[in-house]
Amino acid sequence: MNQTASVTHEKDLRDAIEERKRIIFGELRERTHWFIRLRWFVPPGIVLGAVLADLLGFENLPIGSLAGTAVFIAVYNAVFYLIGRKKSRGIGQRGYIRNLTRWQFALDYVSIFLLIHFTGGIGSPLIFFLFFHIIFASILLPVPSSYGFATLVVFGMAAISVACHTGWLTPYSIAFRGRSLDFSGLPFHMAMILGFFVASVYITAFFTSSIMGMLRKRISNLVDLSENVRGLNEKMNALYAVIQAVGTVKKLDFVLKMVTSELCQVMGVLGISVKLLSPDGKFLHYVSAEGLVAGVFRSKVVEVAKSPLNRQIIEGKPYVTGKVNPGEMFQFGEDLAAANVESVLFVPLIAEEKVIGILGAYCKYQERFSPDEVEFFRQAAGLVAVAIENVRAYESIEKIMEERRWFMMRVAHNLRSPLAAVISILDVVRGGYQGPLNENQSEYLRRVDRRVHTMLTMINELLALAKSREERRKISFEPMDLSLLAGRIQRTFQDEARQKGLNLEILVGGEIPFVDGNPEMVEQVLENLVSNGIKYTPPGGKVRVEFSRGPKETVQIQIADTGIGIPQRDRQNLFKEFFRAENARMLEEHGTGLGLAMVKEVVDQLGGRITVESEEGLGTLFVIQLPKSGKTAKV
């Protein structure tokens, strides 16, 4: 994340709002066009209705006037269709949609008033179709427009009734099987019908508008809830990233960079800072900052005694303000003002009930941080503190391990030379150069020689193990030909195997790929495993080493023997330092237990894996799989 995180967050929010607007406008436009499509059925419906009414016994129907009204509806609907088709190619606008809807309702009312007038005025059965338009207007238009159209209906019907009664309009008196439906000569009946009609129109408009108002409010609440859920999801993701860092990231700089970037983005603020308390508690060091404040606080130090604000936070109290006063409590108030910071939020970093620093957030808007955001930031600070303490603990362990390795190497180096001198002296004495030895003296010196050689072997393996761990950070790998290594293993152990009466087989299965590694390290691995196989296999047995292609782009090395095997209970500890299986200790008293630990270290360093299969008394199979390189070797 960079210093434009807050700008990016605002842009994403605007884009999301615009997307919702486009969806809403699209729905409104679709409903408006649905009326246009529905209206195509009205003209033929009018003609068909007139014919059907005539067949049912209605008399004096003005067929010509009704047909003319049908043509009028078809013409203005065609105009609306062409306008809607042209506008639908672009992005709909709220004004265009509402204006198109209003014009449709207005012309529809004119058409309905004409049809009502031509079919008996206030006594026309078509008067009930006006209620459908009142309902549609209340659904699609704002409340004022809904009541406006309701009023238009009332005035329209009142005007038709008055005009027919006073003779301004010629009433169309239709009849049904000889019974007239004309009320123009009955003013009381007209007034009663008109009164009930007016009440029904406004009641319909009121209830429909109220229901739509509640629906719109619910939709608005759902949109707000959706925004809240999205914000909570982003915050949960940020907290999850911090939790992941607790267990995986082992460098303090990386942890601080990650958490400040995540929090800066998810909160949409100008910046995030981390201050850590010095061991003596007198100073706060800015160790990380993200966003626009990164340049303001880089490498700065706060003297706690001179900062009442920071002392308050170190005591465990969060601090939030919606209007920064540069001269009140802030040591770098001028810098905050230059960065346009208006709101700040500080919470203590607490690990194991001890304050180790302060986490801060900065925003350019006043009154930016709500109680919910303060609580989220406090929880995030708790995780950040745990991550920092975890990294510090890891660094302390690494330092101890480094000192341990240094001590091990130092002691081993200092012991190897005296032991070599002791072995040389023993060789001189046992060789009779200092005089003849009796049988007891020879046996005693032989036992001393074995112990000294065992100690020297342990020292050499300790040095090799420490070297492999040291080279893990330094060594560079290169493609290596395992077929050449197979030949060296054959030459190294063939005489030892023959002297013990063992059958040693080294097999290379056809053309095998190169592997990326260090020849000396891989050879050391194989020497350890083959040496153990020979050591723990009785005379007449067999030791086999096979190189072949393995599964999933790997090269496989199998080292099998027919020796004493490994007890089931000892296998889980087989690759631990200084561990030896129980039957191995019984057969060979002296041993270091470092060989297999070094084997596992090297295989892991090469990016491979090692598995073991064994049955006590029948033998052991070690399988090593190493990732192949791009080159191949022909055998």
TARA-V857258 format. One record per backbone hydrogen bond with DSSP energy under -1.0 kcal/mol. CO is the residue of the C=O (numbers start at 1). NH is the residue of the N-H. E is the energy in kcal/mol with one decimal. If there is no record, write none. Layout:
BEGIN
co	nh	e
CO	NH	E
CO	NH	E
END
This chain:
BEGIN
co	nh	e
2	5	-1.3
4	8	-2.6
5	9	-2.5
6	10	-2.4
7	11	-2.4
8	12	-2.5
9	13	-2.1
10	14	-2.6
11	15	-2.7
12	16	-2.3
13	17	-2.3
14	18	-2.7
15	19	-2.2
16	20	-2.1
17	21	-2.3
18	22	-2.5
19	23	-2.0
20	24	-2.6
21	25	-3.3
22	26	-2.3
23	27	-2.1
24	28	-2.5
25	29	-2.9
26	30	-2.2
27	31	-2.4
28	32	-2.5
29	33	-2.5
30	34	-1.7
31	35	-1.5
32	36	-1.3
33	37	-2.4
34	38	-2.6
35	39	-2.4
38	41	-1.7
39	42	-1.5
41	45	-1.4
42	46	-2.6
43	47	-2.0
44	48	-2.8
45	49	-2.7
46	50	-2.4
47	51	-2.2
48	52	-2.5
49	53	-2.8
50	54	-2.1
51	55	-2.0
52	56	-1.8
53	58	-2.6
57	177	-2.1
59	175	-1.6
61	63	-1.8
62	66	-2.4
63	67	-2.5
64	68	-2.3
65	69	-2.2
66	70	-2.0
67	71	-2.2
68	72	-2.4
69	73	-2.3
70	74	-2.1
71	75	-2.3
72	76	-2.3
73	77	-2.0
74	78	-1.7
75	79	-1.8
76	80	-2.2
77	81	-2.3
78	82	-2.2
79	83	-2.3
80	84	-3.0
81	85	-2.3
82	86	-1.9
83	87	-2.5
84	88	-1.9
87	90	-1.6
93	97	-2.1
94	98	-2.4
95	99	-2.6
96	100	-2.4
97	101	-2.2
98	102	-2.8
99	103	-2.5
100	104	-1.9
101	105	-2.5
102	106	-2.8
103	107	-2.4
104	108	-2.4
105	109	-2.5
106	110	-2.0
107	111	-2.4
108	112	-2.8
109	113	-3.0
110	114	-2.1
111	115	-2.5
112	116	-3.1
113	117	-2.6
114	118	-2.6
115	119	-1.0
116	121	-2.6
117	120	-1.1
120	123	-1.4
121	124	-2.3
124	127	-1.4
126	129	-1.6
127	130	-1.2
128	131	-1.1
129	133	-1.1
130	134	-2.0
131	135	-2.2
132	136	-2.5
133	137	-2.8
134	138	-2.0
135	139	-1.6
136	140	-2.5
137	141	-2.3
142	146	-2.2
143	147	-2.5
144	148	-2.1
145	149	-2.4
146	150	-1.9
147	151	-2.5
148	152	-2.1
149	153	-2.1
150	154	-2.1
151	155	-2.9
152	156	-2.4
153	157	-2.6
154	158	-2.6
155	159	-2.8
156	160	-2.4
157	161	-2.4
158	162	-2.8
159	163	-2.8
160	164	-2.2
161	165	-2.2
162	166	-2.5
163	168	-1.3
163	169	-1.8
172	174	-1.0
174	181	-2.7
175	59	-3.8
176	179	-1.5
179	176	-2.7
183	186	-2.2
186	190	-2.4
187	191	-2.7
188	192	-2.5
189	193	-2.7
190	194	-2.8
191	195	-2.6
192	196	-2.4
193	197	-2.3
194	198	-2.6
195	199	-2.3
196	200	-2.4
197	201	-2.5
198	202	-2.3
199	203	-2.3
200	204	-2.4
201	205	-2.4
202	206	-2.6
203	207	-2.7
204	208	-2.4
205	209	-2.4
206	210	-2.6
207	211	-2.5
208	212	-2.5
209	213	-2.5
210	214	-2.3
211	215	-2.3
212	216	-3.0
213	217	-2.2
214	218	-2.5
215	219	-2.7
216	220	-2.6
217	221	-2.6
218	222	-2.6
219	223	-2.4
220	224	-2.4
221	225	-2.8
222	226	-2.5
223	227	-2.2
224	228	-2.5
225	229	-2.9
226	230	-2.4
227	231	-2.6
228	232	-2.8
229	233	-2.6
230	234	-2.2
231	235	-2.2
232	236	-2.7
233	237	-2.3
234	238	-2.1
235	239	-2.5
236	240	-2.5
237	241	-2.3
238	242	-1.9
239	243	-2.4
240	244	-2.6
241	245	-2.0
242	246	-1.6
243	247	-1.0
244	248	-1.4
251	255	-2.2
252	256	-2.7
253	257	-2.4
254	258	-2.4
255	259	-2.6
256	260	-2.2
257	261	-1.8
258	262	-2.5
259	263	-2.4
260	264	-2.1
261	265	-2.0
262	266	-2.6
263	267	-2.0
264	269	-1.3
270	292	-2.1
271	362	-2.3
272	290	-3.0
273	360	-2.6
274	287	-2.0
274	288	-1.3
275	358	-2.7
276	285	-2.7
278	281	-2.0
282	304	-2.1
283	278	-2.7
284	302	-3.1
285	276	-2.5
288	274	-2.8
290	272	-1.6
291	294	-1.6
293	297	-1.9
297	300	-2.1
300	286	-2.5
302	284	-2.6
303	306	-1.4
304	307	-1.7
307	311	-2.1
308	312	-2.2
309	313	-1.8
310	314	-2.6
311	315	-1.5
312	317	-1.4
313	316	-2.2
319	346	-3.4
321	344	-1.8
322	367	-1.0
325	328	-2.0
330	333	-1.1
332	336	-2.0
333	337	-2.5
334	338	-2.2
335	339	-1.4
336	341	-2.5
337	340	-1.5
342	324	-1.7
343	363	-2.6
344	321	-2.1
345	361	-2.4
346	319	-3.1
347	359	-2.8
349	356	-3.2
354	351	-2.8
356	277	-2.9
357	349	-3.0
358	275	-2.8
359	347	-2.3
360	273	-2.2
361	345	-2.1
362	270	-1.8
362	271	-1.5
363	342	-2.9
363	343	-2.2
370	374	-2.3
371	375	-2.2
372	376	-2.3
373	377	-2.6
374	378	-2.1
375	379	-2.2
376	380	-2.7
377	381	-2.4
378	382	-1.7
379	383	-1.7
380	384	-2.6
381	385	-2.6
382	386	-1.8
383	387	-2.5
384	388	-2.6
385	389	-2.6
386	390	-2.5
387	391	-2.3
388	392	-2.6
389	393	-2.5
390	394	-2.4
391	395	-2.9
392	396	-2.3
393	397	-2.6
394	398	-2.9
395	399	-2.2
396	400	-2.5
397	401	-3.1
398	402	-2.5
399	403	-2.4
400	404	-2.7
401	405	-2.9
402	406	-2.6
403	407	-2.7
404	408	-2.8
405	409	-2.9
406	410	-2.6
407	411	-3.0
408	412	-2.7
409	413	-2.7
410	414	-2.4
411	415	-2.0
412	416	-2.1
415	419	-2.2
416	420	-2.4
417	421	-2.1
418	422	-2.5
419	423	-2.6
420	424	-2.0
421	425	-2.3
422	426	-2.7
423	427	-2.4
424	428	-2.0
425	429	-2.7
426	430	-3.3
427	431	-1.5
428	433	-1.8
429	432	-1.6
432	435	-1.2
438	442	-2.3
439	443	-2.3
440	444	-2.3
441	445	-2.6
442	446	-2.2
443	447	-2.1
444	448	-2.1
445	449	-2.6
446	450	-2.2
447	451	-2.1
448	452	-2.5
449	453	-2.6
450	454	-2.5
451	455	-2.3
452	456	-2.4
453	457	-2.6
454	458	-2.3
455	459	-2.3
456	460	-2.5
457	461	-2.5
458	462	-2.6
459	463	-2.4
460	464	-2.2
461	465	-2.8
462	466	-2.6
463	467	-2.3
464	468	-2.4
465	469	-1.9
466	470	-2.1
467	471	-3.0
470	473	-1.1
471	475	-3.4
478	517	-2.2
480	515	-1.7
481	485	-1.1
482	486	-2.3
483	487	-1.5
484	488	-1.6
485	489	-2.3
486	490	-2.0
487	491	-2.1
488	492	-2.2
489	493	-1.9
490	494	-1.5
493	497	-2.5
494	498	-2.1
495	499	-2.5
496	500	-1.4
497	502	-3.0
498	501	-1.1
501	540	-2.4
503	543	-2.7
505	545	-3.1
507	547	-3.0
508	510	-1.7
512	633	-2.1
514	629	-3.4
515	480	-2.5
517	478	-1.9
518	522	-2.3
519	523	-2.5
520	524	-1.8
521	525	-1.9
522	526	-2.2
523	527	-2.5
524	528	-2.0
525	529	-2.0
526	530	-3.0
527	531	-2.4
528	532	-2.1
529	533	-2.1
530	534	-2.4
531	535	-2.5
532	536	-2.5
536	564	-1.9
538	541	-1.6
541	503	-2.1
542	562	-1.3
543	505	-2.6
544	560	-3.0
545	507	-3.4
546	558	-2.4
547	509	-3.7
548	556	-3.2
553	628	-2.0
554	550	-3.1
555	626	-2.7
556	548	-2.4
557	624	-3.0
558	546	-2.4
559	622	-2.6
560	544	-3.1
564	617	-3.0
567	570	-1.3
571	574	-1.4
573	576	-1.7
576	579	-1.5
581	585	-2.0
582	586	-1.7
583	587	-1.7
584	588	-3.0
593	578	-1.2
594	598	-2.2
595	599	-2.0
596	600	-2.4
597	601	-2.0
598	602	-2.4
599	603	-2.5
600	604	-2.3
601	605	-2.1
602	606	-1.9
603	608	-2.5
604	607	-1.5
609	625	-2.5
611	623	-2.5
613	621	-3.2
615	618	-2.6
615	619	-1.4
619	615	-1.9
620	561	-2.2
621	613	-2.6
622	559	-2.6
623	611	-2.3
624	557	-2.9
625	609	-1.9
626	555	-3.0
631	514	-2.9
END
